[in-house]
Amino acid sequence: MLLTMLRAWMAGAAALVMACMLLVQDAERPARAAGSPVSQVTDPVPMFELLAPGGAGRLYTLSVSEATAAVTRHGFTRLDGQAGYWRTAEFPGSQPVYRLRTGSSYLLTASASERDRLVAGGRFAYEGVAGHLWSKQAPGRQRMWRFSRSGVWRLALESRAHEMTAAGYSIDGPLGWIYPQWIRAGAIYFGTFNPDSKNMINATKNVYGRDDDWWGGVRDFSGGDPSVPKNTQGWDDDFRHLEPQIGFYDDSRPETLEKHIAQATSGGLDFFQFYWYWDSEKKQSPAVFKASLAAFAQARNRLDIDFTLTICAHPWGGLQIPKEDFGTVARHLTSGFLDRSNYLRANDGRLVLSLCDRRGVGDGSDADTQAFVNAVRREARDVLGEELLVLGNWEAMLDRSAPARWGADGAYCGVRIDRVKSYENYVSQMPAYMDAGPAQFMRCAASDFDERPRFPHLIPDRSKIRYYEDQTPELFGAALSRVREDISGSQRISAVDNFVSIYAWNEFHEGGVIEPNAKDGCMYLGLVRKHLALHTGAPCQTQQKSASR
């Protein structure tokens, strides 16, 4: 019966109309101006589905500000992600869905003739394009249908048609094709593997007796360099995964970043999250970190992947950002990074900037953190005409009052290390951990944490070495699945609700590595793509080794 009804609609329906009964008169409308920041977001974004007070109607919107206003001002409730992921801007093969209003009712239609007829009739005011769907089927897409019952209109995936008709809804017709879920996954990039890594080179020379080696400890534990004796300092584990698939590289070379970009994008990753530091004495970014970012900027395939910065202002080693440097740093960030075309944007078009450590921002107080954030915001507005989405570290995640005190918008969760050093415990606690986050929240997953390669040249005291004894690839897959499930059932109104930060691409001294390695190949990158159900990329490609010096 259902199949007959679907076929009947597809054969004879002409108008694709959906009326959302909405009690909101003055909510902000989604920006759709040509060239606006949100129009530059090319990935699908979640369509928010909100239930009106008393359950009388539903609002569907791609706009974070409109959804927020509906909830905070008018008592709407965001439902979990059943309305799929739409595009905010026109694209080849797209089909626009238009929005009109009459009184307190909103109407969406994919039919331009229906739109024009209703507007000409005088009852409806045209409000613009609500979003863009795909006009054709493709792997991973489902058809989005409209259903109605007693003056209430619903959107639901075709796979839920039986559920909707069983609940008494009639089939009104399709709007187009969508992705039920679209996750944007990135990885933290720790750019320290180059000749400017003087601290590592000196520590390696002092303990291991080798000069000009910025892979000290990692090279020794892995056994991957025939010229360096394997030395695991008494631990019997298999450390072959510490040898990168492309060999022990120099990340100040553009060809190294080109290989990393090719690996990451082939595995479905969407962005790199670079740690960024400030040298308070030299008034510039330290050379070791600047080198990898410079190589990224010179990589021929750099536009294949987005990037974002995570500012680490540590209260030691000259890595602080003094108050007198706030303006200088703001100008450096704005003119050197935020102005690049592939800088990461949130779903609402804002540029994403995060803080991995704020203790070295001024005196580390809330007031100084807010002053710094405001300085960067002003510079971005004045020079670029851009707004920022600023995310604090794990402290802001666990204390929901912290973002407001810092002048930030939300948090990213970062790596979490269990006090009991159990990866299984880390995975089991992830739902509660993510639930603690604020509304604007970038989720995360850590592939591992193991700083044994830092012993003894970086951490001489063996008792202070932290690592998970029970980490397995299967548990990492379970962690990723929990992240995906949390996104699927989310009721947050967030501009980064489908963003995931993976710890990490290449943090070899801390064990957080999804970069393809000599032992596991692309396995960890494949786990990310599989368990987050990423729609881009393919099985990652083996890259040739490159010399480290």
N, C-alpha and C positions, 0 to 999 in steps of 0.2 A: 504493500500500500504506500509506504513512504517513498520507495523508488519511483512509483507511478506519479506521485505528487511532484517529486523533484523534476522528473522528465517533462511533466506538463508545464511546469513553470518555465523551464529552460526553452521550451518550444514556443510559448506564446507571450511571455511577460515582456513588457516594454519599459515600464517605469520601475526604477529602483529607489524606493523611498523609505526612509526610516525616521519616524518622529520620536524624539526623546522628550518626555514630559519633564520639564525642569522648572523649579521654583526660583531659580537664580535670575535676577534681572540685570545685575551690574557686575558680574564676574568678568575678569580680564579676558580678552579674546586672544587666541594664539597669534603670534606675529608670523606673517607670511610674506613680508615685503621682499622684493627681489634684492638679493645681495645681503640680506640680513644674516647675522651669525647663525641662526637656526637653519637657514637655507643651505648653509655650508656643511651641515651634518648629513652625510651620505649613507650611514648605516641605518637600518630599521630601528625604530624606537618604540617603547611600549605604548599602546593605546590604553589610557586609564579608563576604567569603567567605574562609575560612581553611582551609588543608590541614593535617591532623594529621600528626605525625611518622610517617614511613614511608608516608604516603599512605593510611592505613587509613580515614579518615573526614573529614568537613568540618563546620565550624562556621559558621553564618550568624547574624550579630548586627548590630544597629544601634548597639550600645554601644561607644564609643571605649575606655572603661576595660576592658570585657570582652575586646575584641579585643587590646588592649595586653597584658593579663595572659596571654592565650593564647600570644602570641608570646614575651614576655620570660620567663615562668615555665615554660612547657610546650613550647616548641619548635615552635609552629605557624608557618605561613608564610601571609602574606596574598597572595591571588591578585589579579589585576587585576579591574577593575570589570565583572563579568559578571552580577552578581545584581541590578542595577538600583537604583532609588531608591524607597524606601518612606516612609510617614509614621509618625511616632512616636506620634501621638495620633489619637483617633477624629475623624471628620469626616463631613459629609453624603455619603452614597453610599459609605461605606467598608466594608471587610470585614476584620475582625480575623483575624490568624493567631496561634494559641496555641502555647505552648511547654510541653512536658512532659519529665520526665527519668526514666530508669530506669537505675540504676547509672551507667555512664559514657556512656550513649547519650542523645541528645536527640532529641525528636520534635516536629515542627511540623505543625499541622493547621488548616485553615480551617473545620472542622466542629465545632460546639459539641457535637453528640451524640457524635461520635467522642471528643472530649476527655473528656466526662463518663463515657462507658463505660470508657475506659482507666483513669481515675482511680478509678472505683468498683471496678475489678478488683483494685486494690491494688498493682499493679506500678509504676504511674507516679505521680509527684508533679507537680502542676500548678505551673508557675513564672510564669505570667502571659502577657500578650500580647507577642509578639515584634515585632509591627509591624502596620501597617494598609495594605491594598492597596485599589485601586478595584474595585468590583464590576462596572463596565461599561466598555466600550470608549469611547475619545474620541481625537481627533487627538493623535498623539505617543505614545500608549500602546501597549504590547505585552503579550501575555499571558505570565505567568510559569508555567512548567511544572515538575513534579517528574519526575525520571527515576531509575531504579534499575538496579543491576547487581551481582549477587553480594553483596548485603548492604550496598552502598554507595549512598547517595542523593545526587542532585545537583539543583541548581536551574539552570535555563537558560531564556532567552527562547524563545518559540515559533519565532522566526526561526532558531534553532540546532537545531531538532528533527532535521533530516536529519543534521547532524553528530553528534548524540548517539546516534541509532539506529545510525548507521554504526559507532560505537565500541562497539556491543554493549549499549547501555542500553535498557531498556524504558520505555515511557511510562506514568507513574503517574497523571497528571492535572494540571489547572491549579489554581493558588492564587488567582489574581486578575489584575488588570491593573496595570501599572507603567510608569513612564518609564524607558527604558534609561539616560538621562543627564539630570541636572537641574543646570544651572550657575546660581549666584547671582552676578550681576555688579553691581558698583557703580562709582562714579566719584569720584575725589578732587575736593572742592569747595573752591575757593580764594576765600573771602569777603572780598574787598578792594575791591570796586567800589561804594563808597558815600562820602558826604561826610566820614566819619571817617578816610578814607585820606589823612591829612595829609602824609605823606612824598611820596606820589605827586602830590598837588595842588601842593605846594611845588616839587618838581622840575619839573613841567610848567610852572609859572609862570616859573621861573628860566630855562628853556631855550626854551620855546615862547611865553612871554609871555601865556598864558591863565590866568585865575584860576578856581578852583572846578571844576577838571576832573580827575576821578580816572581818566580813560581816556587820559591822556597817552601818546603813542607808539602805542598801539593804534589810537586814532582817527586819528592822522596817517598811519600806514602803510596803513590799510584804504581810505582815500578814501571812507568811507561817510557822512561828515558833510559836507554841502555848505557848511557855514559854516567848515570847517577845511580848508585846502589840503592836498592829498595830499603827503606827504613821506616817501619810503622811503629816504632817506639814501644814494642811489646804487645800491641793490640793485634789479634789474629784475624780480624775481619778482612774481607776482600775489598780493597780500595782501588781497583782498576777503573772504577767509574770517575775517578779524579783526573783521568787523562781526557781532554777534549777530543772529540772525533776529528777535528781539524788540526790537532797537535797543540803543543804549548805555544800560544800565539802572542803577538804584540798587538794590543787593541788600539794603538795609536796609528795603525796602518788602515787606510780606507778599505783595502781588500779584505781585512779581517771582518770589519763591520758589514761589508757586502755579503760575506758568507753567513754571518749571523742573521742578517735580515732575510736572506734566502731560506735559511733553515726555519726561522721563526714563522714567516708567512706561509711557508709550505705546510707547517703544522697548524695553521689557523689562527696564530696570534695576531692581534690587532695593534698593539703598541708596546714600546719599551718605556719603562719607568726609570729614568736615570737618577741616581743619587747625585746631588749637587752641593758643593761646599764653598766656603769663602775663607780666604787667607786674610786674617785681620791685620797682619803686618805688611804684606805685599799689596794689599788692597785689590786683590783679584782672586779668581778661582784657582786653587792649587793646580799645578801643572799636570799632575797625575790624572786628575779627573777631567781637566780641560782637554787633555789629549784624546780621550776616547770620544768625547762629544764632537771635537773637531773632525775626527775620522768619520763619525756618523754623518756630519754635515757634508763631507766630501764623497761619501759613498754614492755610486752611480744609481743604485736602486733605493735610495733613502726615501723617496716618495711612495714606496710600496708599503710603508709602515708608519704609523703615527708615533709620536714620542711626547713624554711629559717629564717634568722635573719634580723631584722630591727633595726639599731643602733640609739638609742636616746641619744644624748649628750646634755643634757639640760644645760643652763648656770646658774644653781642654784642648791642648795642642795648637793653640792659635786659630782654631776653627770657629770661633765666635763671630757674630755679626754685631759689632758695637753700634750704639744708637747713632753715632755720627756717620756711620756707613749706610744707614737705611736708605737714604736717597740714592747713593751710588749703586747699591745693590739693585734697587728697584729699576734704575735706568739700564743696568747691565742685563737684567732678566728680560726687560721689555724689548730692548733693541737687539738683543742677541739670540733670544729663544722664542718668546711669546709671539713675535712677529712672523714666524715661519709658517708656511702654508700647511705643513703636516704636524703642527702642534696639536695635541689632543684636545678635543672639544667634548663637553658633556652633551647629553641629548637635547638640551635647550640652547646649545651654541656657545655656552660659556667656556673659557679656557681653563683647564684643570691644573691647579697647582697644589701641592701637598707639602706638609711639614713632617719630616721623620723625627726631628728632635728640635725643640724650641728652647731648651735650657740655656743655649748660648745666644739667644736673641736678646740683645741688650743685657739686662740683669736677670733674664729668665722669668720675669714677672708677667702676669696676665696683661698688665698695661703696656709693657714694652712689646709683647707679642702682637697685641692689637695695633699698636703704632706702626710696627713693621708691615703687617698685613695691609693696613690702610695706605701706607706709602706705596706699596706695589700696586694696589688697586687704582690709586690716583694716577700713577704713571701709565698704567695700561689704558685707562680711560682717556687721559689727555693726549697720549701719543698715538694710540691705536684705535681709540673709540671702542674698546672691548671691555667686557665684564669678565670677572674671574669667578670660578667656583673653587674655594679654598677648603682643603680637607686637612684636619689635624691628624695626629698619630693615634696610637692605641689609647693614650690617655683620654683623648677627646671621644673615643669610642665608648669607653666604659663610664665616662662622666658626661652625661648629656648636657650639662650646663656649661661645659668647657668651650665648645665652639663659639657660643655667644660672647664669653668672656675674652676670647682671643681675637674676635672679629672674623672668625672663620664661618663656614657654612655647614660643615659636617665633619666626617672622619673617614679615614680608610683604616682597615684593621691591622695591617702589617703582620709580621711574624709573631707568633705566640709560643713561648717555651714553657712547658709544664714544669712546675716545681718538682714533680715526681719523675721527670724525664721519661715519660711514657708517651710514645706517639699514638698508641691505641687510645689512651686517655684524651689526648689532644683531639682526635677524630670524634670520640664520643661526646665531647663537650662542645663541639662546634655549633650545634643548633642554639644552645643557650648563649654562647659567645656572640654569635651574629645577632641574636635577638636583642642583645644589650645595646646595639648600635643606635645612633640617632637617625632621624628621617633621611638626611642626605648621607648616604653611607656606601662606600665602595667595599665590597666583600673581598676576601682573600683566601688563599690556601697555601700552605707551606709544604714543599715536597719532602723536606727533612730539615733537621738542624744537627750539625755535627762539626764542632770546631777542633777535633783532634789534630788536623793538619797544622794547627797553630802551635802545637807543642813540639819542642820546647823553645823555639826561637822567638815566638811572639807572646806566649803565655808560659813562663818557666814553671809555674806551680801546677803540677798535674792534677791536684785536687780541685782546681777551678775550671777544668775542662768540662764543658756541657755537651751532651749528645743524647739522642734517642737510641736506646739499645734495641728497640723492637720495631723500627720502621721497616715497612715492606712496600713494594709497588702496589700491592692489592689494597693496602690501607690508604695509600695516597689516592687511588681511584675512588675509594669510599668517601674520602674527604671531599673530592671534587663533586661527587654525586650529591653530597649533602648541600654543597653550595648551590648546585643547580636546583635542587628541590626547594631551597629557601627562596630563590629568585622566583620560581614558579608559583609559590604560594604567597608572594609578597603583597602586603597592603601599604607599603611605603609610597609616598609621593616624592620621588627622588629623580634628579636628573642623571644619576649614575646607578640606577637600580639594577641594571643588567651588566655592569662593569665588574670585572674580577681581576685582582692583582695577584699574580703568582710569585711566591718567594722560592727561588729566584731564577734568573736566567743562568748566571755564572758566578754565584757566590761560593766558590770552591773551598774557601777557608772556613765556611760555616755550613757546608753540606747541602745548602739549598740550591739545587742545580736541576734544571730541566733541559739545558743545552745538551744536544746529542754528544754522547761520550763513547770512548773506545770499547767499553764493556757492554753497555746496554743499547748502543745505537740511539735510535729515535724513540725508544720505549716511553720515556717520561713525557716527551712532547706528544706522543700518540695518546697517552692516557688523558692528557688535558683535552685534546680534541675529541676523544671518544666520550668522556664522562661529562663534559660541558656541552656536548652536541654542537660543536662549532660548525658553521655552514661553509666557511671558506677554507682554502688550502686543500691539501691532499697528503698522502703518506710522505713524510719529509724525505728529502734527498740527501744522500751521502755526499759530504764535501771533502775535497782533497786536503791533505795536511799542508800546513804552511809553517815555515821556520819561525821560531820565536825571536831570533835576532839575526 
